[in-house]
């Protein structure tokens, strides 16, 4: 069980996409290994990007899962059944043959070459970067010319035709306003190039289309006006490099006055190269079932549902599941659907915002703490009924506020359920939210509940983990 205390950094397919709230793989794998056997049914009613699903499948468990966020369902399906390295390489080459030159032309100034980055501030271009054609320098910087402004302006009237309108709520927590649209988040040039990519991607066969769509969603943040400039890397140590570096799109819709406009093809290609390295040379496809009964009758090994946790649990008979391991929404920490709006729009998906379990500051959504507790309590109590005697519910959670733990505490009142204990869930690197959010905890917690009498060997394994206590986390209670 040392994997619970010494996770490594994200790697492979897990490191490909910037989906919110990913968890280290090693603790998930260790928990599934200890608390279930091969052939058992493992479930996750809040799938996220599918890490639990993937690990359950690798370990020979049957799996049932649910997620209301469309981009998360796509990521889960791709994690389980990725395309091969060769098919993706060929697809990228074909895509480049069609769209690379038109995209690069939109960044090319006659006599000066192709631009890689433009540093904007209050409507003015502070600097233009280009990739050197030879040598070891990473970039060549020059001043902006009238031609740079003219080229940018020639695309500013571009109106998207493939992208659906964004649904955005006023939410100061994530810098969102109701009038936020594509034009405010992206330059006209970026939107034109995004639609060039998207239009061609939609012509690819299913085998690689999902991989290409996810590559576009994974890279689109760096194509936006939300990429900040880092001008004082060493400020915390008292020394400053004095050299401007490229930041990244961070959680929310903050549009800094000083920001980068980055060559859209370069963004896409960089993310594609990252995915290419992670893809397998070959793999055996795992058929996905169309219902929970397909898995429960051993017709397929995996079923994922996009209708939400409560509807998903309706499909599962009582006393069926050996292990439920899930990372439910942590109160008001991350409004997943609001933050995933750009990704879902790229995929042509419109999520069911009404059924999300979350606390949101968004005006008009009415997603307050009481409603959150009511929904999550109902889902966890319902989940307990689906668990076999001797089974476990494992919750990954992060909140300093006791009110947001109400649903977890209430799980002890469900029939035959009892709290076994908890332990910290460590990370090799913390998230931006953990580093910067006021009041954010520096670690998540693993909270384990059992139904009926648990096998002694499993309890011994849990008890041997450093930091394990037979209670809820003392940092909160």
C-alpha positions, 0 to 999 in steps of 0.5 A: 500500500505504499502507492497510497503515500508516494504517488508519482507525477501524472504520465501517459494518457493521464497527463494528456488533458487538462481536465479539472481535479485529476487524482494520482493513479497509484492510490486508485490502483492500490485501493482497487487492488486491496478492496476488491478481487478480479471479476468484482464490480467496481463503480464510480458515479462521478467519473471525471476523466476516467482514471478509476475506470481505466485502473479497474479495467487494467486490474481485471474488474468489471466496471460501471460508471457515470458522469454528467459532463460530456467531455469527461465521458469522452476522456473516459472512453478514450482512456479505456480505448485509445487509438494506436500510435500509428493511426494517430500519427497518420491522422495528424499528417493528413490533417497537417497536409490540409490545414497547416499551411492555411493556418501558418499563413495567418501568422506570416508577415511578408519578409519577416516569417511566421510568428509563434507568439504575440505579446499583447497589452491593452490593444498594443503588441509589446513583442513578436516572437518567432521560431529560429530556423537554425541554431539552438535559440528557442525564440527570436524576438522583434518589435511589432510592425504595421504589417503585424497589426494589419494581419491581426485586424484582417481576421477580427471580424471573423464570425464562428459558424461551426461553434455553438454559442457559449452558455455562461453565467455570471460567476465572479469566482471564475471571472465569468460574465453572462456576455462572455462569448467566443470573441471575448475569449479568442482573437478572430484569427484564433477562431478562424484557425480553430474552425479550420481544425474542427471542420477537418477533424469532423471528416475523420473516421470514428477511430481517430476522430475522438483523439483529434477532437480531444487534442483540440480541446486539450490545446484550445486554452493556449490559443485563447486570450487567457494565456498570461505572461510571466515577467518575474519568475523569481519574485518569491526568492527576491531575484528576477530573471527579467525575461518574459515567459509564457504562462498558461490557461488556468482555472477560470476565465481570467483575461489578463491585460497582458496576454499572449496570442499563440500560433494555433497550429503550434498549440495543436501540434505540441499537444498532439506530439504529447499524446503521440508519445503516450499512445500504445503501439497496439491494444485490444479494444474493450467493448463498452456495454449499452446498459448496466445489465450487460456488465452484470451478466458478463456480456461486457466488462465496462458500462459508462452512463452520461445521464447523471449519478441518480439515474445511473444508480437506478440501473443497478440492483441492490447488493451488487457492487463490491467497491464504489470509489469516487471523487465527488464534487467538493462543495464550491471548489470547482464548478465543473460544467461551467469551466468545461463549457469551451471544451463541450462546445468544441465537441458539439455537446450541451451538458445538463446543468440542472442535474449537476451536484455542485455549489456554485456562485453563478447568479441564476443557477441556485446551486447553494450548499443546502441543495448540494448537501441534499443531492449528494446525501441522496446519491451516497445513501442510494449508492450504499443500497447498491453495495454488497455486504463486505463491500466498500465506499471510498470517497476522495474529498477536499474541503475545510468546511464541515458543512460540505462534509455533511453528505459524507458523515450521513453515510454512516446512517445508511443501513449496515454502513460504518466508517472505517477510517481516513488518510491523506491523499498526497500529490507529487505536485499540487494544483493551482487551486491548492496553491492559490485558493484561499482556505484550500487544503494542501491535500485531499483525503481518502475516506473509507466506509464499509458495509457489514463485516469487512474482511480482516486482511483488507482492514489490516492493509488499510491500517498499515498505511502511514497517516491512517486513522480510524476516524474522519480527518482531524484537520476538519473535525 
